[in-house]
Amino acid sequence: MDPSVANSSKSQLSHFESCLPSLPAVFLLIAAYVIVMLVGLLGNLCLIIIIKKQKESQSVTNILIANLSLSDIFICVMCIPFTVAYTLMDYWVFGEAMCKISAFVQSVSVTVSTFSLVLIAVERYQLIVNPRGCKPSISHAFWGIIFIWAFSLIISTPFFIFHQVTDEPFRNLSSHSDIYKNKVVCIEVWPSIEERRGFTTTMLVFQYFFPLGFIFICYVKIFVCLQKRHAKVDKIRENEIRLNESKRINIMLISIVVTFGACWLPLNIFNMVFDWNHEALINCHHNVVFTLCHLVAMISICINPVFYGFLNKNFQKDLVVLLHNFRCFESQELYENIALSTMNTDVSKGSFKLNNMPANI
């Protein structure tokens, strides 16, 4: 699922002249990625801040959501900027160290994000389907987080080892030699094609099919359990509030599975086709198809905060409080600045002292 893999097509560069993107297309691409990155960063940062302020009501779900948001922030920072720049320029300008680090961090972040979804599904399964069984504790959540980060670091190590910068694709270009003079690309260089294909297939299984299948099974069982409770409530007595809440949970669970699968499926298909039959993608539509697939995948980092935070009533209340406190803080700063510039010397000294007091008072 490493996005930079798609940029390693060497023969694509020979058709560069007829593949130059138009200025409106470049503008739309950059605007779309900026919107996705800002929404993803702000949404996930808000979740982490709210969860940090909820120390008195710290729960397993909140800790797992914070870990998911953290991994999504890494995707925003380490995936989107480098991928956009590399796709538009068709050559790498960030150095060999960043070539290895960006690919490695991208893979780690995606793996952590998907397995965070798995941990959330397991936690919800235990609470809803098996409430009398072993309930996940906060210590279990932290150990689970440590495990998925360690697993992600290990499974992503080949990205760090086999990514390198090279000027080989530009050596035999007959045209645009001045444009690509002293330019390099960031690509995976494996000992053999078979090893590369084997690794890509393995990553597809562990980063997509296995998590999606496991999440689907958990949420199907949760859905069935909630439906049974729904039927029992109908037989005993009408409880309108409880029925509406059950319906909301069912819709949210279905949306989670559909969104996760739909957002990451196009990019996974693209990467598999590129590794197994890259000749099919060597034309002027290569970058367009990759960009659309990658942009759809990045949308998932914006949707996760909505599903796991902003559809939760408690998070909505905390978000309102957070925004209110931020506005009050701005108003207080404005008042203190006015006091310094308009009042007499004695009052100004008092205001100066107030401005230098610790912020947490």
SULZI-V912934 format. One record per run of one state. SS is the DSSP state (@ for helix, = for strand, . for the rest). FROM is the first residue (numbers start at 1). LEN is the number of residues. If there is no record, write none. Layout:
ss: (SS,SS)
from: (FROM,FROM)
len: (LEN,LEN)
This chain:
ss: (.,@,.,@,.,@,.,@,.,@,.,@,.,=,.,@,.,@,.,@,=,.,@,.,=,.,@,.,@,.,@,.,@,.,@,.)
from: (1,3,8,11,16,17,20,23,54,55,58,60,90,92,93,95,129,138,156,157,163,167,168,171,184,189,193,237,240,282,286,311,313,343,345,356)
len: (2,5,3,5,1,3,3,31,1,3,2,30,2,1,2,34,9,18,1,6,4,1,3,13,5,4,44,3,42,4,25,2,30,2,11,6)
